[in-house]
Amino acid sequence: MKKRIGISYTEILFKNYWNWFTHEDLKDEFELVELSFEKNNTSDIYQCDGFLLTGGVDVHPSLYQGANTYRNRPELFQLERDVFESKIYHYAQLNKLPVLGICRGMQLINVLEGGKLIQDLDNGNERHKKEQIDKEHVINVESNSFLNKVAGSDTGHVNSAHHQAIDPSSIGFNLKVNAYENDDERIIEGLEFADKTNKGFMLCVQWHPERIRQKENNPLSENLKKEFMAAIKDTNNKKLIIINPATEEIITELNEDSRESLIKKIDLLRSSQDAWSDESIVHRVEVIKRFSGLLEENTEQLAAILSTEVGKPLQQSRNEINGARNRIKWMVDNAEKFLSDEVMTTAEGLQEKISYEPLGVVCNISAWNYPWLVGVNVFVPALLAGNAVMYKPSEYAALTGLEIERLLKKAGVPENIFHIAIGGKETGEILLQLDFDGYFFTGSFNTGKHIYETVAYKMVPCQLELGGKDPLYVCDDVKDINAVAVATADGAFYNNGQSCCAVERIYVHEKIYDKYIDAFIKEVRSWKTGLPGEEAVYIGPLTRKMQLDLLEEQVKDAIDKGAKLLTGGKRVNRKGNFFEPTVFTNVSHRMLLMREESFGPVIGIMKVKDDAEALQLMRDTEYGLTASVYSDSKQRAEKILKQLNTGTGYWNCCDRVSAAVPWSGRKHSGIGSTLSHHGLRVFTKPKAWHLKTS
Ligand code: NAD
């Protein structure tokens, strides 16, 4: 596996930095990655093992409270570049990854660590400012510095091309000067960490080692590069490999978070949460509205990323992003109403009211099947309520997780109010050990139970949205059997059956059974299976390869126990995690397929003689997420649904979620609820106020 060196992009002279690393340097061990503020390719930052922050236009003065005008002020600053590169620097520090800061790169690092810049060197400028050919001068390297060790000398020749410099009276936190210009002005020529305990490699220089004359023979170029590369070689971040389920090709590799980086992140979240909760709800609503606007603007790009990593057909990815925006709309429209103080009683001399205080720093461990939807259910109301959030996307939807982070920050969520945790089960386990004020989990029953048990001793809220084995009953009085068959087949197979509320068992009244089955099978056979990006594809690959084994086991078990296979039943003979849409009849509750969550394109349909039998079968499950009844009579449907211990009941519809009503599971389907006003207030602690005015 090659180590990746991320080089921050700048239109001017970028090639010099790129070409500084020769074929001989890179061999088969390293590759270069362009990190471009113009492309805002944040997710590429997470692939890199070390970073070079390059030279270029002055850092925006607002970042260090500098004056807006000065002699050599550029016509245009590049604030977007500053923001993008600060993301790189913070990421490197959180993960102890090597950083080399050159010229402006050094100045930015000083600013990010709280230092300031001399905005114009005035007279000194003549000696340093950028011209056709770099000027050269001598520097003195501090004897006890890391730079001295690297250069192997107390002095050396360097080049100059700058008009700004590090302000010696305002050096950033934990930085120290390692080199000065050899003259009276003593311009600062380099910085490094003062206390290097628990820090990665970091060297900053004011000169340009990438283009200095005879750079191969100058230790202040060549040694710098070699040490930087050696430090990168020494990094040992665990990698999360992201695979395209449709092609089985590796999309990319991301650095996983370590225990240390997660501890740093939770500390940062904790230190910033008060300020966020002190902001008005109106402000937080505005930020989230901007986030929703960004989803709209970027729908195509986000849908493409989602389809590539989870395999869902492109149109279904678009639908998911639009669905997330609809949910956000309800939340922002209602946040003020349900999160503001509520006066409950006003009597003479007394007021009693409730205020809704944020929980604090909450942890959201999420699933991959609808990363936008299930994510939005949690992190949006949590942020609206004033919490800071550690969001762990599923390891199968990490790229979408990175987009979520990128766009929340772009919308104005402050830097340390939302952090992402990259990794799988082990990363999740670390989060369970850290000190959160609440855990909000979406995923399988087994993981949910484990999380509930593990965090119980903390005495903080723990909410679980888990799996299901959702039943659907078609009564004999439905008028349009064909339409019902088409709608219910969609309820079972949309997103390849990988929905928590997918229809997982179907019961059909014997009077309409044959007609229903014919229409159902006709519909299923009409679907096109293919790559997510292909036109009109309805069935894509499954997201996880291992689910194919589970489906095969359910199919075999059903056949062994006497089920009749009407269509499908096996993997599709092609590359990728494809499984044929599969329909069984003659099924019974002895079969795995009617008891355990399939989470794939497999359904069992059972004939029943009346409502009583249907009800008894629908109740026969450990899960309790949703249930659905199709009937011409609302009364008949409601009577059945009332007797089912599920969080949601559907009449003449299925597999749908609305932000206006609670989303909750019972029994093995979970604890607590998201969405609706319950789902806003669940991220708060109600405080009772007894206010005696006399
Ligand atoms: P999963 O339980 O395998 O993983 C969910 C998350 O938990 C992932 O981020 C994973 O990395 C993390 N995790 C795994 N082991 C962990 C551990 N020991 N400690 C801490 N974290 C751990 O579930 P999945 O495959 O991602 O999602 C599919 C399941 O989610 C299905 O059962 C589905 O029904 C359910 N789901 C439910 C809802 C709902 O709203 N009720 C919504 C979507 C999905």
Boltz pocket constraint, residues with backbone or C-beta under 6 A from the ligand:
constraints:
  - pocket:
      binder: B
      contacts: [[A, 365], [A, 366], [A, 367], [A, 368], [A, 369], [A, 370], [A, 374], [A, 392], [A, 393], [A, 394], [A, 395], [A, 423], [A, 424], [A, 425], [A, 426], [A, 427], [A, 428], [A, 429], [A, 432], [A, 442], [A, 443], [A, 444], [A, 445], [A, 446], [A, 447], [A, 448], [A, 450], [A, 451], [A, 464], [A, 465], [A, 466], [A, 467], [A, 468], [A, 499], [A, 500], [A, 501], [A, 597], [A, 599], [A, 625], [A, 665], [A, 669], [A, 670]]
      max_distance: 6.0
